[in-house]
Amino acid sequence: MRATPIRQHMQRVIEEAGFQAGTDLEDRVAYRLVRASHTFAQQHNVGKYRLDFAWPKIKVAIEVDGWFHRSPEGAAKDAERDAWLRSEGWLVLRVDDRHGIDSLEHQTASVSRLVHVMLRDGGWPV
């Protein structure tokens, strides 16, 4: 299926910023993060896990959850993964499209503001 003009624009902005395009949901989040002047690690490995977006210096990650993550199997895997990442000092923030794209973009904007503050302040209180 051919990408829509909006998706093509998002992918171009993402790639021009030095990142790789991913799934539609990941691209929407990456686009918002790039537009908010974030520098992040994409598909960052921590142990046996790969994080969608990460700020390793402050151990913060954003995971973009599609339909699979809402299934019982997906939710169980996410709970195990998040528990391990927390034990390693990571804060995992999840965004999803459960309530539509506008909600995903609102969640992403909120997380983006939080990460800017955490970067400014040197992390999050343990």
N, C-alpha and C positions, 0 to 999 in steps of 0.2 A: 504494500500500500504506500502511496506517495505521501510525503509529509506535506502538511498544510503550510501556507505562507507564514503563519505565526510560529509554527514549530521550526520551520527553516530559519526564521529570524533568531529564535532562541538558540538554536544549535550554532548558528554563526557567531553570536555574541559569546557563547560558552567556549567555542573553539578559539576565537580570537583572544580570549583571556588566558589561553593555554591549558584548558581543560578538555575532557572528552565528553561527547554527548552520550547519554545513556537511555534509560526508558523514558517514556513521556513524563511520568511523575518526577523522576530524577532530574530531567531537563528543566522542568518548571521550578524546582527548588534551586538547582544550580544557577539558573538565569537570575532569580531573585537575589541569591547570595553574591553573584558577580556584580549585579547592578548596585548592591549595597556596599561594594568595595571590599568584600571579604577575600582573604587569601586563605585557602584551606587545602587539605590533602584530600584527594578523591580516591575512593576505593582503597582506603588505608588499612593495612594488615596489623592486627593486634592479636597475638597468639594465633589460634586457629580461625579467627574471625576476620571478616573484611567489613569495614565501616563505609557507608555511602559517602559521608562527608565528615572530616575530622580536623580538629585543631589539637595536634599532639602536645604542644607546649602546655596547654591548660587541661588536657585530657577531657575534651568535650567532643561529642559526636552527634550528628544528626542521621537518623535512619528514616528512610522514606518507605512507608508501608502501603503496599497495594493490597489487593483482595486476599492473597495467600496468608498474609499476616493476621487476617481476621478469622481464619479457619482454626479449629481446635488444635490441629497439628502445628500450624504456623505460630499461634499464640504460645504454645508450650515451648517451642524452640526459641522463640524470642525471650521468654521468661528466663530460660536457662542461660542464654547468651548474655542477657542484661545483668543477671546475677554475677556471672563470671567477670564481666567488664567492670561492674561496680567493685568487686573484690580487688581489682587491679587499679582502682582509683578513678575510673572513667565515669563521667556523667553522660548518659545516653538520652537524647531527646528525640522523640518520635513524632513525625508528622504523617498525616494520611489524607486520603480523599474520600473518606467515609461519608462526609456531608457535602461533597462537591468540591470543585476546583477553587471556588472563592474561599472556602474554608481552608483548604490546603495552603493557599497563598497567604491568608491571614495568619495561620499557624507559623508559616515560614518567616513572615515579617516579625512576629513576636519573638521567635527563636533568634533571628538575626540581631534584633536589638539586645537581647540577653547576652549573646556571644560578644557583641561589641563592648558591652559593659564589663564582661568577664576578662576580655583581653586587656582592656584599659586598667582594670584593677588587679591583674595578675592571676586570675583563676577564680575558683569558687571555694567558699569556706568548707573545710573538711569536717 
